[in-house]
C-alpha cells in the first residue's frame, strides 16, 4: 500500500464542507432526514407511530427528486396487518402536512406514512412516525456521515474540471489519492455496520449486510428484511439447506400458490418444509410489489440469491469462518479462501435452473468471484474494520486495512466507467488492479461530482489536487 499523508482526504472534505456542531436538542435540515430515511439509519426493530403502532419497513421507497412525496413506492407493515404500498413524506414536524399544503394536494393522496423529526399533534389522520427517538446513533455522531451523503453520480457529458490536474499526477501520487479516498469510504461503511451491530450483535449485522449485498440495488431492502426475519442461527443447530431455502423463498413470496402434476420434485420438497412454517411467518410474507424483477440478468434474480443464502444459513459459524478466511490467509489467497466459505457445494436444482419456474438447462454458479469481491469491500472488510476499532492497539486495524488495499479489483461496470471517464479519462494509467482504487474513485465522485453540476461550477476539488500536487504536505493543513 502506498504511504500517504495522514488522512488528508478527510481533511480536504472538512475544508470544502461546513461542519455544524449539532446537538441533540437541535433540528437537522430536512434534507438530512431524507438521507436518514433512505438508508434506514434507524433502530428498525422498535419503530412506532405516534399512536403506538409498530411499523416494519419492507422497502423505504425510491427517492423522489421532483414535486410530490419524498419517497415513492414504499412498502410498510403496521402491527401484524397486511403490507401497505404507497408513498412516504418527510417533514420536520407533523404540522408540516398542513403547513406545506399537502392535505389538499392530489399528488399526496397515496401517502401511507408521514415521517417527522419530532413528535407533535397529528393533523392529517395519516400514520406519523417520529424519527428522532429511533436513530441508530446519536445525531452528533451521524453528522459526518450525513455531510458525506450525496444523491448519486450525475450524467458525465463533459470531462470533469479535475481531470487535467489528476492526469498530471504521477501514478504513485494518483494511487495515494485514490487510496485515501478508499480509506474514507471504508470508514464510512464500517460506521454504518457498527451502528447496526450495537442493536442486533456483530454476527447478525454481518448476516444482514451479506444478504442485502447480494441484491440488485432495487432489491437490497427486501433482501435485508428477509435477513432480519430469518436471522443467522449461530453455532446451534443450523437448518438443513432445503429447509432454509424454503423458509427464505416462502417469506419472500416466491413459492408457487399451488402444486401441479408438473411441479419439480425440489419445489415439492420446499413446500413440505414451508407448510410447517407458514403459520409462524404468515404475517411476514413480503408482497410481490416489493420485488423489482424486470430487466434483471438471470444470475441476479433474487430467487437465486436466496437459494445461496439458504446454503449460508446451513453452514455453522459463518462469521468466524469468514474472519479466519479473510485474515488468516496470505493476500494472494484471500479471495479463494473467502470463496471457499461462501461458495455452496453442489446444488442439483440451482446448478441447472435460473429460477424456480425456469426450464432445466445450464445456469451459472450461485456465487462468482466478482460477487465475492463486492461483498468483501462493501460488507466483510468494513465489518472487520469496525470490530478492529474496538480492539486495543492498532494491529487488528492495520491487518484489515492491508487486506482491503490488496484485494484484487472487481468487475468493471457502468458507474465505474462513468466516474473514471469524468475524473481521469479512460486511460488505465498503469495503476494496480485493486478493488480499493475502484472504491476510491467512486468515493471522489460521490463527495465532489455529486455536489456540483456537469460543468463543475464551484467545485473545490481541482484546486485541492493542484495544491497537493505542488506540495503534498498541503493535504494536512
Secondary structure, DSSP 8 states (H G I E B T S, - for coil): ----STTHHHHHHHHHS------TTS---HHHHHHHHHTT-B-GGG-BBTTS-BEEEEE--EE--SSS-SEEEEEEEETTS-EEEEEEEEESSTTHHHHTT-TT-GGGTTEEEEEESS----SSSS-EEESGGGBSS-HHHHHHHHHH--------SS--TTHHHHHHS-HHHHHHHHHHHHHHHHHHHHHHHHHHHHHH-HHHHHHHHHHHHTS-GGGHHHHHHHHHHS---TTS----HHHHHHHHHHHTT-S-SS--TT--HHHHHHHHHHHHHHHHHGGG---GGG---TT--GGG-HHHHHHHHHHHHHSTTHHHHHHHHHHSS-GGGHHHHHHHHHS----TTTTS-SSTTS-SS----SS-HHHHHHHIIIIIHHHHHHHHTTSSSSHHHHHHHHHHHHSB-----HHHHHHHHHHH-S--TT---BHHHHHHHHHHHHHTGGGS-TT-TT--HHHHHHHHHH-GGGGG-
